[in-house]
């Protein structure tokens, strides 16, 4: 694959998603009717696959040395993604329960993904942006590797972004540690949904100069918080939400693809919202 200076790199998890659509209230200790889908998953991989619709994309991560890992790598490559992965151990899986209202509950087993080690510096050449979900910072090895990659990019003037990923991730890291991490690494863009933003109180203090908080609040307008104030961008109306799995990842993919293409932040938010609306209408994360 030809390396492009505007290539978006995404670092983090590439896993198998086992998505279970429940058909009513779960009866504990009994059989429950359901529809089951298997697909490529992992927040970082979701972003990479969705962004590959519009951008040159490189995925960086770690998978098991097993047939499932082979399959997932092949799927990513078939989508036109430049895949750079370490291989060892066991490939991870996420079980996703989706209720009739489209809300999802996840049970992740990250396995090898959480053991990402320092990457080959050549993997970071020719990039125009680096994006990392916060999930990657919850294990010591991956934390060191991803933080090192972000510092490497920042030293070379290449912008980065971080998706807060989930309230459970913030709890695991701690609120103070999460904010200290963001301040230390200095991403240009921080993505958060309503619950994550409220938990971190991102609305209470303006972000530092040069950083933008993008806060998604479901059907309400997306908030763009900068040091100079807050703007709001409306999202497209949806008649039905089938599955919220990967919708935030689709938003990040649409946003970052637009930004790399030179569009404004407001336009990028609209692009992200449009891609997220497509993801909300299908099972599992958005494929290419």
Buried (B, 14 or more C-beta within 10 A) or exposed (E): EEEBEBBBBBBBBBBBBBBBBBEEEEEEEEEEEBEEBEBBBBBBBBBBBBBBBBBBBBBBBBBBEBEBBBBBBEBBEEBBBBBBBBBEBBBBBBBBBBBEEBEBEBEBBBBBBBBBEEBEEEBBEBBBBBBBBBBBBBBEBBBBBBBBBBBBBBEEEBBBBBBBBBBEBBEBBEEEEBBEBBEEBBBBBBBBBEEBBBBBEBEEEBBEEEBBBBBBBEEEBBBBBBEEEEBEBEBEEBEEBBBBBBBBBBBBBBBBBBBBEEBEBBBBBBBBBBBBBBBBBBBBBBBB
